[in-house]
Amino acid sequence: MGRPFNTNTTHTNSIYNTQIKFLQINLIHSRVATSNLLKIVDEDGTDVVCIQEPYVILNKIAGIPRKHKIYATGEGRH
């Protein structure tokens, strides 16, 4: 017989209470709706926003500052 396996191990567990604020919105390609969204994001501390039909200029998402990370998919109008 080999050595017995030690099952009395001690683990330090840290409990994190993390909240992520999500928002979903259809901006209908509106500059004004985009501006209002940015105000809400800043006031509420929203972490992730899922946007349909963002405001675009020359087929590029516009009106959202570079401090925000943008992930877009599709061809033509995003």
C-alpha positions as CSV (number, residue, x, y, z in Angstrom):
1,M,0.0,0.0,0.0
2,G,1.2,3.5,-0.7
3,R,1.0,6.5,1.5
4,P,-2.6,7.7,2.3
5,F,-3.8,10.8,0.5
6,N,-4.1,13.9,2.8
7,T,-7.7,15.2,2.4
8,N,-7.3,17.7,5.2
9,T,-6.1,20.6,3.1
10,T,-6.9,24.2,4.1
11,H,-7.9,26.7,1.4
12,T,-8.3,30.4,1.9
13,N,-11.5,31.6,0.2
14,S,-12.1,35.2,-0.6
15,I,-15.7,36.2,-1.3
16,Y,-16.2,39.1,-3.7
17,N,-19.5,40.9,-4.1
18,T,-19.1,42.2,-7.6
19,Q,-22.0,43.9,-9.4
20,I,-21.9,44.7,-13.1
21,K,-24.4,47.1,-14.5
22,F,-25.7,46.3,-18.0
23,L,-27.9,48.4,-20.2
24,Q,-29.5,47.5,-23.6
25,I,-30.8,50.2,-25.9
26,N,-31.8,50.8,-29.5
27,L,-30.5,54.3,-30.5
28,I,-32.4,54.3,-33.9
29,H,-29.2,56.0,-35.4
30,S,-30.0,59.2,-33.3
31,R,-27.4,61.7,-32.2
32,V,-29.6,63.0,-29.4
33,A,-30.3,59.5,-28.1
34,T,-26.5,58.8,-28.1
35,S,-26.0,62.0,-26.1
36,N,-28.6,61.0,-23.6
37,L,-27.2,57.5,-23.3
38,L,-23.8,58.9,-22.4
39,K,-25.3,61.0,-19.7
40,I,-27.0,58.0,-18.2
41,V,-23.9,55.9,-18.4
42,D,-21.9,58.6,-16.5
43,E,-24.5,59.2,-13.9
44,D,-25.3,55.5,-13.2
45,G,-21.9,54.1,-13.6
46,T,-23.0,51.6,-16.2
47,D,-20.3,49.0,-17.1
48,V,-21.6,47.4,-20.3
49,V,-24.0,48.8,-22.9
50,C,-25.5,46.7,-25.7
51,I,-26.5,49.0,-28.5
52,Q,-28.6,48.4,-31.5
53,E,-28.6,50.9,-34.4
54,P,-26.0,53.3,-33.1
55,Y,-25.5,56.8,-34.4
56,V,-23.1,56.5,-37.4
57,I,-21.3,58.9,-39.7
58,L,-19.7,57.5,-42.9
59,N,-20.5,54.0,-41.7
60,K,-18.5,54.5,-38.4
61,I,-20.0,54.6,-35.0
62,A,-20.0,58.3,-33.9
63,G,-20.8,60.3,-30.7
64,I,-19.1,57.9,-28.3
65,P,-15.9,59.1,-26.7
66,R,-12.7,57.1,-27.1
67,K,-12.6,56.4,-23.4
68,H,-15.3,53.8,-24.0
69,K,-14.3,50.5,-25.7
70,I,-16.5,49.7,-28.7
71,Y,-17.0,46.3,-30.2
72,A,-19.0,46.2,-33.4
73,T,-19.8,43.6,-35.9
74,G,-21.4,43.5,-39.4
75,E,-20.6,45.2,-42.6
76,G,-21.8,48.6,-43.8
77,R,-23.9,50.4,-41.3
78,H,-23.1,49.1,-37.8
